[in-house]
């Protein structure tokens, strides 16, 4: 028998609401005979009351009873789900369907069975080397499984049994619009009509009113027979009499919750493939001008990087004199290109590896590419999370997403910016000029009135004001070049305590993966590439010198923040640092260009503050200068100077504020005569 993910033997649980992101739909019949949709898909749902991130998570699949492992079928995820929001993962296609797919939130090439299989939502992008059947999942594997759904004849599932089998025309649907999770696939899912929903769909606030008059009789007998091969024999005998009435009362917010999409601002790689119906050389690369003006791309080059490697090679130089008008495409075809649209440059030996990358460079000799996309996390050319590689000789490609308003998406994260298009739809400079991003064969839009099972009739009346996507507003918020204490808590006071703090002062989450911190351009320290991180609105992140290796000079230097394509986001040059623990900060913390203060108290990860205790303001005494030389013993310095001292050595302080009943000290012009121990 199949051993469930939870306890080996247990009474049937009472119906309960899910508290973490769950798998809400599974459809594996995409493109099969009679299929309503062209692609397989997995839908996720956030039933909690808070926003939850799926950055660094993945969808993984294994056959129902075979020996294949989850690690063979992995699709990485990015982004987050607000309360009641859905998330659509579009997977492989075997043909066409009667309905277009909604715009996916993530794409992959997993080919699922329509009737039987196992799907997990994992809190890692590393494929699990198990399948729950012939290769059991270890305790660390199970700890990475956020949700598991075995359907049909699956031998790995939650609870006492698998979810029902589906077909080419039906999907596996979680009850309560995705809100019911008893950790028992048999009770939590039903077979029904596929209705894929993405993050742009109306937010669900489904509530379940449950009447449960169940009588549970459980007489389990468990016999453990350990052997040298550590097998366990379980003999359960459970009799369950259960009568449950579930009344689902979903309510819908009529205005859809929209996840903002970052617009492209330069020529982009808009569609490409590494393999097609004619094999590995049936490749193409499509460029697109999403701007409002013409751009000369003559003599620009496209490079490739090796599969999961660092070697790069120039594939093709664009013909001299080529200018792309606003909304115009440019197509480069491989030596076995099979598309119907004639390329602008044909029969080019592209040789893109299925797990490699490509990058577009202008003719200025710049080191950073204009745009890049990759299919492996370790290949040189990629942005953010890489795409899942294409491996079969089918007519499909990766196409750049566009928002519902037609804005080209370019968030510097390949997995978030592209979707898997089937069939491919390459366009050339002779194709129609477009006023919005995309191809003449439009990216499917969202169907807002699907037929649903066990769901009251909805009358959504969404209205959307055509506005541009919110800008990404990440800025340098504070930095400290000359530490005077152990700020990174490593037991040492050295350059490792220097820090740079960033803040997201915008209204949308920003993926800063692959961005760089640097001091002076082409001088000084090696740039530091930021690791994978999504910065939420209002969130700060601190990078210490011990991690970045950046050395901020006490005699004056610069601090710069750049995007992966080399575009400058923020920068500040500073002069001599007067004393230890003098930080440079913005006040207020809003990223304003003119809000820099050069005499701040270091507050890494906290709200910025002027010299003095954190959160307090300065006195009437001028804090911009400290009258003690920094060659004096540290004890004297700390006793004298803000932000730590009380000005006990400052004659200016005593002459202006008085002491002992407002009696002023004479302004003696000479040097100090003594130091007090």
matplotlib code that plots the C-alpha trace (Angstrom):
import matplotlib.pyplot as plt

x = [0.0, 1.1, 2.5, 0.9, 3.0, 1.6, 1.0, 0.8, -2.6, -5.0, -8.7, -10.2, -9.6, -12.2, -12.5, -10.2, -9.0, -5.5, -3.0, -0.1, 0.1, -1.6, -1.9, -5.5, -5.7, -3.8, -4.5, -2.4, -4.5, -3.2, -3.3, -4.6, -7.7, -10.7, -8.6, -10.2, -6.7, -3.5, -1.2, -0.9, -0.9, -0.7, -2.6, -1.6, -3.8, -3.0, -5.8, -4.0, -4.6, -1.1, 1.0, 3.3, 6.3, 7.2, 10.6, 13.0, 10.2, 9.3, 6.7, 8.0, 6.3, 6.8, 4.7, 2.1, 3.9, 7.1, 10.7, 11.3, 12.2, 10.8, 14.2, 13.6, 10.7, 11.3, 9.8, 11.0, 8.7, 9.1, 6.9, 4.3, 0.6, -1.6, -4.4, -6.9, -4.8, -4.2, -0.9, -0.8, 2.1, 1.9, 3.6, 4.0, 1.7, 0.8, -1.2, -4.0, -7.1, -10.5, -9.7, -6.5, -4.5, -4.6, -1.3, 0.9, 2.8, 5.5, 6.2, 7.9, 8.3, 6.9, 4.7, 2.2, -0.2, -3.8, -5.1, -2.5, 0.6, 2.2, 2.8, 4.6, 5.1, 8.6, 10.3, 13.5, 14.5, 16.6, 14.9, 14.1, 15.9, 12.9, 9.4, 7.6, 7.2, 10.2, 12.5, 11.1, 11.6, 13.9, 13.1, 15.0, 13.1, 9.7, 10.7, 11.0, 7.5, 5.0, 2.1, 1.7, -1.1, -1.1, -4.0, -5.4, -3.3, -0.5, 1.5, 2.5, -0.2, -1.4, -3.7, -5.6, -5.9, -5.0, -7.2, -9.5, -8.1, -8.7, -8.8, -8.1, -11.2, -11.2, -8.8, -8.2, -9.8, -9.2, -12.5, -13.7, -12.1, -8.7, -9.4, -10.0, -6.9, -7.3, -4.0, -6.0, -6.0, -9.0, -11.2, -9.8, -10.1, -12.7, -12.7, -14.1, -13.9, -10.5, -10.6, -7.0, -6.6, -3.6, -2.5, -4.6, -7.8, -10.3, -9.2, -11.1, -12.3, -13.9, -15.3, -16.4, -19.3, -18.9, -21.3, -19.6, -21.6, -19.0, -18.6, -15.1, -14.2, -10.6, -8.9, -5.5, -3.1, 0.5, 3.1, 6.7, 9.0, 12.5, 14.9, 18.4, 16.8, 14.8, 11.4, 8.3, 5.1, 1.9, -1.4, -4.1, -7.8, -9.9, -13.7, -15.0, -18.6, -18.8, -21.6, -20.4, -22.3, -20.2, -21.7, -19.3, -20.0, -17.4, -17.5, -15.6, -13.9, -15.2, -12.0, -9.1, -5.9, -3.1, 0.6, 2.5, 4.8, 8.0, 8.1, 10.9, 12.8, 15.2, 15.4, 14.6, 14.9, 11.2, 11.0, 13.5, 14.0, 16.9, 15.3, 12.4, 10.6, 13.7, 16.0, 18.7, 19.5, 15.8, 16.5, 15.5, 16.0, 13.4, 14.1, 11.5, 11.5, 9.1, 10.0, 8.3, 11.2, 13.4, 16.6, 19.6, 20.7, 23.2, 26.4, 24.9, 25.9, 24.3, 26.4, 25.8, 27.1, 27.7, 25.4, 25.5, 29.0, 31.0, 32.4, 30.9, 30.9, 29.6, 26.9, 25.8, 26.3, 23.2, 23.6, 24.9, 22.3, 19.4, 17.0, 14.0, 11.0, 8.8, 6.9, 9.0, 10.5, 13.8, 14.2, 17.4, 16.9, 19.1, 20.4, 17.4, 14.8, 11.3, 9.1, 6.7, 8.0, 11.1, 14.0, 15.7, 19.0, 18.6, 20.7, 22.8, 24.7, 23.4, 24.2, 22.4, 22.7, 19.4, 20.8, 22.8, 22.1, 22.0, 22.8, 22.3, 25.1, 25.1, 28.0, 29.7, 31.8, 30.0, 30.7, 27.1, 24.5, 21.4, 19.3, 20.0, 18.1, 19.3, 18.1, 20.5, 21.3, 25.0, 25.3, 26.9, 23.9, 20.8, 18.8, 17.4, 15.8, 16.7, 14.1, 13.5, 15.4, 13.6, 14.6, 12.1, 11.7, 8.4, 7.1, 7.3, 9.4, 9.8, 8.0, 8.2, 5.2, 3.1, 0.8, -3.0, -2.2, 0.3, 3.4, 6.5, 7.6, 11.3, 11.9, 15.4, 14.1, 13.8, 11.4, 9.0, 9.4, 8.9, 6.2, 6.2, 4.4, 3.0, 3.1, 6.0, 5.1, 8.3, 8.0, 10.3, 10.8, 8.2, 5.6, 2.9, 4.1, 2.7, 1.6, 1.7, 4.2, 3.6, 2.9, 0.1, -1.1, -2.0, -1.0, -4.1, -6.0, -7.9, -11.3, -13.2, -16.5, -15.4, -17.9, -17.2, -18.4, -20.1, -19.6, -22.4, -22.8, -20.4, -21.0, -17.6, -17.5, -13.8, -12.7, -9.1, -7.8, -5.0, -2.0, 1.6, 3.1, 4.5, 8.3, 10.8, 12.0, 15.1, 17.8, 20.9, 19.6, 22.6, 26.3, 29.2, 32.8, 34.7, 33.5, 34.3, 32.6, 31.7, 28.6, 28.5, 28.9, 31.9, 34.1, 36.3, 36.3, 37.6, 36.6, 34.2, 31.9, 31.5, 28.0, 25.7, 21.9, 19.3, 15.6, 12.5, 10.6, 8.1, 4.8, 5.7, 8.1, 11.4, 13.6, 17.2, 18.9, 21.9, 22.0, 25.5, 27.0, 30.2, 32.4, 34.0, 33.3, 36.1, 38.2, 38.6, 36.9, 35.4, 31.6, 29.5, 26.6, 23.6, 22.2, 18.6, 16.4, 12.9, 12.7, 9.2, 7.8, 9.4, 11.9, 15.6, 18.5, 22.1, 25.3, 28.4, 32.0, 32.7, 30.3, 30.7, 34.5, 33.8, 36.4, 34.9, 37.8, 37.9, 39.5, 36.5, 34.9, 31.6, 28.8, 26.8, 23.8, 23.4, 21.0, 22.3, 22.3, 24.7, 22.2, 22.8, 20.0, 21.5, 24.9, 26.6, 30.2, 31.4, 34.5, 36.7, 35.1, 35.7, 35.4, 34.5, 30.9, 30.0, 27.3, 25.8, 22.0, 18.8, 16.3, 13.5, 14.0, 12.3, 15.1, 14.9, 17.8, 18.3, 17.8, 21.4, 22.8, 26.5, 26.4, 24.1, 24.2, 24.6, 21.3, 21.8, 18.4, 16.5, 15.1, 17.8, 18.8, 21.0, 24.0, 23.0, 21.0, 19.0, 15.8, 16.8, 17.7, 20.9, 21.2, 21.8, 25.5, 27.0, 27.7, 29.3, 32.7, 34.4, 37.2, 39.2, 41.8, 41.1, 44.7, 43.8, 42.9, 39.5, 38.2, 38.8, 37.2, 34.1, 33.7, 33.9, 32.2, 28.7, 27.0, 28.3, 29.9, 28.4, 30.7, 32.6, 35.7, 34.1, 34.7, 32.1, 29.5, 30.3, 30.6, 27.3, 25.1, 26.8, 27.4, 27.0, 24.0, 24.6, 28.2, 30.1, 33.7, 36.1, 36.9, 40.5, 42.2, 45.0, 45.4, 44.0, 46.5, 45.5, 43.7, 41.5, 41.9]
y = [0.0, 3.6, 5.2, 8.7, 11.7, 12.2, 9.7, 6.0, 5.5, 8.2, 9.0, 11.0, 14.7, 17.4, 19.9, 22.8, 25.9, 26.0, 28.3, 28.3, 28.5, 25.3, 23.6, 24.5, 23.0, 20.4, 20.0, 17.6, 17.3, 20.4, 20.1, 16.5, 15.4, 17.4, 19.6, 22.9, 24.4, 24.1, 23.7, 21.7, 23.9, 24.0, 26.7, 27.9, 29.7, 31.8, 31.1, 33.0, 36.5, 37.7, 38.1, 35.1, 34.9, 32.0, 33.3, 30.3, 27.8, 25.4, 23.0, 19.5, 16.5, 12.7, 10.0, 8.1, 4.8, 5.0, 5.3, 8.9, 11.4, 14.9, 16.3, 15.4, 17.9, 21.2, 24.6, 27.6, 30.3, 33.9, 36.6, 36.6, 36.1, 38.4, 37.0, 35.2, 35.5, 32.7, 32.0, 30.2, 28.0, 27.2, 24.0, 21.8, 21.7, 18.8, 20.8, 23.3, 23.9, 25.5, 28.3, 30.5, 30.3, 33.3, 35.2, 32.9, 34.0, 31.3, 28.9, 25.6, 22.6, 19.8, 17.3, 15.9, 13.0, 13.9, 11.1, 10.1, 11.7, 13.4, 17.2, 18.9, 22.6, 22.8, 25.5, 25.1, 25.2, 22.1, 19.0, 16.4, 13.1, 11.0, 10.1, 8.9, 5.4, 3.4, 6.1, 7.3, 10.9, 11.4, 13.7, 16.6, 16.1, 16.1, 19.3, 21.0, 19.9, 22.7, 20.8, 17.4, 16.2, 12.6, 12.0, 9.0, 5.9, 7.8, 6.0, 9.1, 11.5, 13.3, 11.4, 8.2, 8.3, 10.0, 12.7, 11.5, 10.9, 13.6, 13.4, 15.5, 17.6, 17.7, 18.9, 18.1, 20.9, 21.7, 22.2, 25.6, 27.4, 26.3, 27.0, 23.5, 21.6, 18.7, 17.2, 14.4, 14.5, 12.1, 14.5, 17.8, 17.4, 16.7, 16.2, 19.2, 21.7, 23.3, 27.0, 28.4, 31.7, 33.9, 36.8, 39.2, 37.2, 38.4, 37.7, 35.0, 35.3, 31.9, 30.9, 27.4, 26.9, 23.3, 21.0, 17.8, 15.2, 12.5, 9.4, 8.0, 4.6, 3.8, 0.6, 0.7, -2.1, -1.2, -3.9, -2.6, -5.3, -3.7, -5.6, -4.9, -3.0, -0.9, -1.8, -1.2, -3.3, -1.4, -3.2, -0.6, -1.5, 1.5, 1.8, 5.3, 6.4, 10.1, 12.5, 15.9, 18.8, 21.6, 24.8, 27.0, 30.7, 32.3, 36.1, 37.9, 41.3, 42.9, 44.8, 42.5, 42.7, 43.5, 42.6, 45.5, 44.7, 46.5, 48.1, 47.6, 50.8, 49.6, 47.0, 43.6, 40.0, 39.4, 35.7, 32.9, 29.1, 26.8, 23.8, 23.3, 20.7, 20.4, 19.8, 21.7, 24.1, 25.1, 28.2, 31.9, 35.1, 37.9, 41.5, 44.2, 47.9, 48.7, 52.4, 55.4, 56.2, 54.6, 53.0, 52.3, 48.7, 48.4, 46.5, 45.4, 41.9, 38.9, 36.6, 33.1, 31.5, 27.8, 25.4, 26.2, 27.6, 30.8, 30.7, 33.3, 33.6, 36.2, 34.5, 37.3, 41.0, 42.8, 44.3, 47.9, 50.6, 48.7, 50.9, 49.6, 51.8, 51.9, 48.7, 46.9, 43.4, 42.0, 38.3, 36.1, 32.5, 29.5, 27.1, 24.8, 27.5, 26.2, 29.2, 30.7, 34.3, 35.0, 36.2, 39.5, 37.6, 34.0, 30.8, 32.0, 29.4, 30.3, 27.1, 28.1, 25.4, 24.1, 25.1, 28.1, 31.9, 34.7, 38.5, 41.6, 44.2, 47.6, 48.9, 51.0, 48.2, 48.3, 45.4, 45.0, 43.7, 45.6, 42.5, 38.8, 35.6, 32.2, 28.6, 27.7, 29.5, 29.1, 30.2, 33.6, 35.2, 35.2, 37.6, 36.6, 33.2, 31.3, 29.7, 25.9, 24.5, 23.3, 19.7, 18.4, 19.0, 20.8, 24.1, 26.2, 29.2, 31.5, 34.8, 38.0, 38.8, 41.9, 43.5, 43.7, 47.3, 46.0, 47.1, 44.9, 43.3, 43.6, 43.1, 41.7, 38.3, 35.8, 33.5, 36.4, 38.1, 35.2, 32.6, 29.4, 30.0, 27.1, 27.2, 29.7, 33.0, 34.8, 38.2, 40.2, 43.8, 43.1, 42.1, 44.6, 47.5, 47.2, 50.0, 47.6, 44.8, 41.4, 39.6, 39.9, 36.6, 38.2, 36.8, 35.3, 37.6, 36.7, 35.1, 36.5, 34.5, 30.8, 28.0, 26.6, 23.8, 24.3, 28.1, 30.7, 32.8, 35.7, 39.0, 40.6, 44.2, 45.0, 48.4, 49.3, 52.8, 52.8, 53.8, 52.9, 50.2, 51.7, 52.3, 50.4, 52.8, 51.3, 53.6, 53.8, 54.9, 55.0, 54.1, 54.3, 54.3, 54.6, 52.2, 52.8, 49.8, 46.2, 46.8, 43.4, 41.6, 39.5, 40.4, 42.7, 46.4, 46.7, 47.5, 44.6, 46.8, 49.3, 49.0, 50.1, 50.1, 50.0, 50.8, 50.2, 53.4, 52.5, 50.8, 47.5, 44.6, 44.7, 41.8, 43.1, 39.8, 40.5, 44.2, 45.5, 47.7, 49.5, 52.5, 54.4, 53.4, 51.1, 52.0, 50.8, 47.6, 44.9, 45.4, 43.2, 41.4, 41.2, 37.7, 36.6, 39.0, 40.5, 43.8, 44.6, 48.2, 50.0, 47.2, 47.9, 45.5, 46.0, 44.8, 44.8, 45.1, 41.7, 40.3, 42.7, 43.2, 46.9, 49.3, 52.8, 55.2, 57.5, 60.2, 60.4, 57.9, 57.1, 54.6, 53.3, 51.0, 49.5, 47.2, 44.0, 45.8, 48.4, 51.2, 53.5, 53.5, 55.7, 57.1, 59.6, 60.9, 62.0, 63.8, 63.2, 61.3, 63.4, 60.8, 57.2, 56.1, 59.1, 57.8, 59.4, 59.0, 60.2, 62.1, 61.3, 57.8, 58.3, 58.1, 61.8, 63.2, 66.2, 64.5, 63.4, 64.3, 63.9, 63.7, 60.8, 58.2, 54.7, 52.8, 49.8, 48.2, 50.9, 54.4, 57.0, 59.4, 62.5, 62.5, 61.7, 58.7, 56.9, 58.7, 62.0, 65.3, 67.3, 70.0, 73.6, 72.9, 72.5, 68.7, 69.0, 69.4, 67.7, 69.7, 66.6, 65.2, 61.6, 60.7, 61.0, 57.9, 56.5, 57.1, 60.8, 61.0, 59.1, 61.3, 64.5, 64.0, 63.3, 61.0, 59.4, 62.1, 64.9, 67.7, 67.7, 68.9, 71.5, 75.1, 76.2, 74.1, 75.5, 79.1, 79.1, 76.9, 77.8, 75.7, 76.0, 78.4, 79.9, 81.1, 81.1, 80.0, 82.7, 82.1, 81.2, 81.1, 78.8, 75.0, 72.7, 72.4, 68.9, 65.7, 64.3, 60.6]
z = [0.0, -0.4, 2.8, 3.2, 3.8, 7.3, 10.1, 8.9, 10.5, 11.5, 11.8, 9.1, 9.9, 10.3, 7.4, 8.0, 6.1, 4.6, 6.2, 3.6, -0.2, -1.6, -5.0, -6.0, -9.5, -11.6, -15.3, -17.4, -20.6, -22.3, -26.1, -26.1, -28.0, -26.9, -24.5, -23.5, -23.1, -25.0, -22.0, -18.9, -15.8, -12.0, -10.1, -6.6, -4.1, -1.0, 1.6, 4.4, 5.6, 4.6, 1.5, 1.0, -1.3, -3.7, -4.5, -4.5, -4.6, -7.4, -8.9, -9.3, -10.9, -11.0, -12.7, -10.6, -10.1, -12.2, -11.1, -12.3, -9.7, -8.9, -9.8, -13.5, -13.7, -12.0, -12.8, -10.6, -9.3, -8.5, -7.0, -4.2, -3.6, -1.7, 0.5, -1.7, -4.8, -7.4, -9.3, -12.6, -13.7, -17.4, -18.4, -21.6, -24.6, -26.8, -29.3, -29.3, -27.2, -27.6, -25.1, -24.9, -21.7, -19.3, -19.0, -16.8, -13.7, -14.3, -17.2, -17.5, -19.8, -17.5, -19.4, -16.9, -17.3, -17.7, -15.5, -12.9, -11.3, -8.4, -8.0, -5.2, -4.3, -2.9, -0.9, -2.9, -6.6, -6.2, -7.5, -4.9, -5.6, -4.7, -5.9, -2.7, -4.2, -5.6, -4.1, -0.8, 0.2, 3.2, 6.2, 4.6, 1.4, 3.2, 5.0, 1.7, 0.5, 1.1, -0.5, -2.2, -4.5, -5.7, -8.2, -9.9, -9.2, -7.5, -4.8, -2.9, -1.5, 1.6, 4.0, 3.3, -0.4, -3.7, -5.3, -8.1, -11.6, -14.2, -18.0, -21.2, -20.4, -16.6, -13.9, -10.2, -8.2, -4.5, -2.7, -1.5, -4.4, -3.0, 0.6, 2.1, 3.2, 5.6, 4.4, 2.8, -1.0, -1.2, 0.7, -0.4, -4.2, -6.8, -10.6, -12.4, -15.3, -15.8, -14.9, -14.8, -12.8, -12.5, -10.2, -12.3, -11.7, -9.1, -5.6, -3.8, -0.3, -0.1, 3.3, 4.2, 6.5, 7.6, 9.5, 10.5, 12.4, 11.7, 13.9, 13.6, 14.7, 14.3, 15.4, 14.0, 14.3, 13.4, 13.1, 12.5, 11.2, 10.9, 8.7, 7.4, 4.5, 6.9, 5.5, 7.5, 7.4, 8.3, 8.8, 9.5, 10.1, 10.2, 10.0, 9.4, 9.4, 8.3, 7.4, 6.4, 4.9, 3.4, 2.4, 0.4, 0.3, -1.9, -2.3, -5.0, -5.0, -8.3, -8.9, -9.8, -7.8, -10.2, -9.8, -11.3, -14.3, -14.9, -18.4, -20.8, -21.8, -24.6, -27.3, -25.9, -26.8, -27.3, -28.5, -29.1, -29.1, -29.0, -30.7, -33.0, -35.2, -37.4, -34.4, -32.6, -35.5, -35.9, -33.8, -34.0, -32.0, -32.3, -31.2, -30.5, -30.0, -27.2, -27.0, -28.7, -31.0, -33.7, -32.6, -34.8, -34.1, -36.9, -35.9, -32.6, -31.7, -30.1, -28.0, -26.6, -23.4, -23.1, -21.3, -17.6, -18.3, -18.6, -22.1, -24.4, -28.2, -30.7, -32.8, -35.2, -35.9, -37.0, -40.5, -40.7, -41.1, -39.6, -37.7, -35.8, -35.7, -32.6, -32.4, -35.0, -34.8, -36.2, -36.8, -37.0, -38.1, -37.6, -40.3, -40.1, -39.3, -40.1, -39.4, -41.9, -41.5, -43.5, -41.2, -41.7, -41.3, -42.4, -42.3, -39.3, -37.3, -33.9, -32.0, -28.8, -26.1, -24.6, -21.2, -22.4, -22.7, -25.2, -24.8, -26.9, -27.0, -28.6, -30.8, -28.1, -26.7, -23.4, -21.0, -19.9, -22.4, -23.4, -22.6, -21.8, -21.2, -20.1, -19.5, -16.6, -13.3, -13.9, -17.6, -18.0, -19.8, -17.7, -15.5, -12.1, -12.2, -15.4, -17.7, -17.9, -20.8, -24.0, -25.0, -27.5, -31.2, -31.0, -32.3, -29.2, -27.9, -25.1, -25.6, -23.6, -21.5, -21.9, -19.4, -20.0, -21.2, -23.8, -21.8, -22.5, -19.2, -18.3, -14.6, -15.1, -14.1, -17.0, -15.3, -14.5, -17.9, -20.3, -20.9, -23.0, -26.3, -28.3, -31.3, -31.9, -33.5, -34.7, -36.4, -38.6, -39.6, -42.4, -39.9, -38.8, -36.6, -33.2, -30.8, -27.9, -26.9, -28.3, -31.6, -34.1, -32.7, -29.4, -26.0, -24.6, -22.3, -19.1, -19.4, -16.5, -16.8, -16.8, -16.2, -12.8, -10.7, -7.3, -7.6, -7.5, -10.7, -10.7, -12.4, -12.4, -13.5, -13.5, -14.6, -15.3, -15.7, -18.3, -16.2, -16.6, -14.4, -11.1, -11.3, -9.4, -6.7, -5.0, -3.7, -1.6, 1.8, 4.0, 4.0, 6.4, 5.2, 8.5, 11.3, 14.9, 16.4, 15.6, 13.5, 11.9, 15.2, 14.1, 17.1, 15.1, 14.2, 10.7, 7.1, 7.3, 9.4, 6.6, 5.2, 2.4, 3.0, 0.3, 0.6, -1.6, -1.2, -3.9, -3.9, -5.6, -4.8, -6.7, -7.5, -7.1, -8.0, -10.2, -9.4, -8.4, -5.7, -6.6, -5.6, -8.5, -12.1, -13.4, -10.3, -6.8, -5.5, -7.6, -8.0, -5.7, -7.4, -5.2, -4.5, -5.1, -3.1, -3.6, -1.7, -0.5, -0.3, 2.6, 3.2, 3.9, 3.3, 4.6, 2.9, 5.1, 3.7, 5.1, 2.5, -0.4, -0.3, -1.2, 0.4, 0.9, 1.2, 4.3, 2.0, -0.3, -2.7, -4.3, -3.9, -6.9, -7.5, -10.9, -12.7, -14.4, -17.8, -16.3, -16.1, -13.1, -10.5, -7.7, -6.7, -4.4, -4.2, -0.8, 0.5, 3.5, 6.4, 9.5, 12.3, 12.9, 12.7, 10.6, 8.3, 5.2, 5.1, 3.5, 5.7, 5.4, 4.2, 0.8, -1.7, -2.6, -4.6, -2.3, 1.0, 1.8, 5.2, 6.0, 9.7, 10.6, 13.3, 11.9, 11.9, 9.6, 8.9, 10.9, 10.3, 9.6, 12.3, 12.6, 15.0, 18.6, 19.9, 17.3, 16.7, 18.4, 16.9, 17.5, 20.1, 19.1, 19.0, 15.5, 15.0, 11.6, 13.1, 16.0, 17.8, 18.7, 16.4, 15.4, 16.4, 20.1, 22.1, 21.3, 24.8, 24.5, 21.1, 22.2, 25.3, 23.1, 19.8, 18.7, 18.1, 21.3, 23.5, 25.7, 24.4, 27.7, 26.0, 23.8, 25.0, 22.5, 24.3, 27.8, 26.6, 24.9, 27.2, 30.6, 33.6, 37.4, 37.2, 33.8, 34.6, 31.4, 31.1, 29.6, 26.0, 26.6, 23.1, 23.9, 23.7, 26.3, 29.1, 30.4, 29.6, 32.3, 32.8]

ax = plt.figure().add_subplot(projection="3d")
ax.plot(x, y, z, "-o")
ax.set_aspect("equal")
plt.show()
